[in-house]
Each structure stands twice: as C-alpha cells, then as structure tokens.
Amino acid sequence: MGYAMANQRTKGIHFRLRSRAYAFDDGNKRVVFVNVDACMVMQGVKLTVIQRLGDIFGPDMYTNDNVLLSGIHTHAGPGGFSWYTLYDITTYGYALVSPSPAVTGCLFVVLCCFVTIHT
C-alpha cells in the first residue's frame, strides 16, 4: 500500500510480513485474535478467512463473531487487496493476487493455534 504514491512501485520481498494468532477457549466459547503485518485488514480478507475456516472446521466453530483480525499499520505491505476503490486507487485497482498471502497467513496461524489447543 505504500504511502499512497502512485509512482511508488516495488517487486519481490523487501520485508517479510508475519501474522500471529492468539486463541482463547474457556470450554464454552472460543475466540481467535490474529495480528497481521499489514496496514489494515480489509473486510474481504476477513470474510475469506472465515469462509475458508468454515470449509475446514464447519460453519459454527469460527464465525464473524469470534474471529478478530487486526493490522499493525505498516506501509511495507502490498496494496490492491481491498474490495473498496478508495483504498485501491494508488495500485490502479484490485489485484486478485494481493489478498492471497494475507488470507493464507491468517489461516496458517489459526490452524497452528487449533493444533496447539488440541495437543
């Protein structure tokens, strides 16, 4: 996403972006918090993560009510991953490949939390 400068172009990996997940389960309710190295987490990323978690665990374990995704606000991440034009102007629109790493990273750390809770 850079600093909203249309002439700012990058390729490859400059900084590795990470995500971290924290799961809380009191035996009655489970909540997972994912912190992503991104400027922000767009609605499309969250909805896709929840959909994929539903594909893996069924529709009731991880939902919009118990999955929290948060960005740390870095300008070192990719742009073009929003479903909203305003955020994608400087990248000349939505790029299908941009949200994939964020979604995959979120899924991976949630799966790691799940395995840790159940071992």
N, C-alpha and C positions, 0 to 999 in steps of 0.2 A: 504494500500500500504506500510505502514511502512517505514523503512529505507533501503529497498532492501536487507534485510537479510532473506535468505530462511528459517532459523531456527526460525524466529520470528513468533509465532502463537498466535492468540487470539480467544476468543469466547465471545459472548454476547456483551453488550453495555458498553464501557468504557467511551466514551464521546458521548453525543447526538449531532449529526450533523444537522445543520439547513440550510435552504435556504431562501433567501429574494428576493422579486421581486419589481421592480420599473417600473411602466408603464408611458409612456409619450404619450399624444394624443393631437394634436393641431387642431383636427377637420378634418384634411386632411390625416394625417399619424399617425400610432400608432407604437410605439417601446416598447418592454418589455426587461428589463435587469434583469437577475437572477444571484444572487451571491450565490454560493454553497459552503458549508463547505466540500471541497474535495481538494485533491492535484491538480487536474485539471479536466476539464470537457472534456471527450473524445467525438470524433465525433459520435460514436454510441449512446451515451446518447442524444446529441443534436438532431440527426436525429429522434430518437424515440420520444422525447418530441414534436418535430414539427409534426410528424405523428399523435400522439395522440391529439394534439391541433387541427389538421385538421379534425380528426374524430368528435370532439366536435363542432367546430365553422365553419367548411367548409375549403376548401383548400386555401382561399385567405386572411383570417384575420391574421394568424400568419404563417410566412414563414421563410426560411433561411435568408431572407433579413432584417427582423425586430425582430428577436428573438436572443438575445445575452445571452450566458451562460458563466459564469466565475467562476473559482475555486479560493479560497483564499490561496491555497497551505498549507494544513495541512497534516501531516503524520499520523493523527489519524483515517483516513478513511479506508474503505475496498479497497482491490486490486482485480484484476481479472475482471475488468469491461471494459477493452479496447478491441477493435477489432484488436489490433496490438500486436504481440507476444512480442516485446521488453518490453512493459510495464507489461506484464503478466508473465514474467519469474519467478519472485520470489513467485508467487502464484500458480505456476505449471499450468498455463493456464487460459483461460477464464472461469468464473463461471457464469452460467445463472442467479443465484440469486443476484449477486453483483450489476448490474446496476439498478435493480428494485427500490430500495429505492431512488436513485438519481432522476430517472425519475418521480416517484410518488411525491417526494418532490417538484420538479420543476413544475409539473402540478398543484399541490395544490396551490402554491403561485401565479402562473399566474392566476388561477381561482379566487383567493381572490382579486387580482388586478382588474380583469374584473368586479367582483361584486361591488367593491368599486367605480370604474369609473361610473358604471351604476345605482348607488343608490343615 
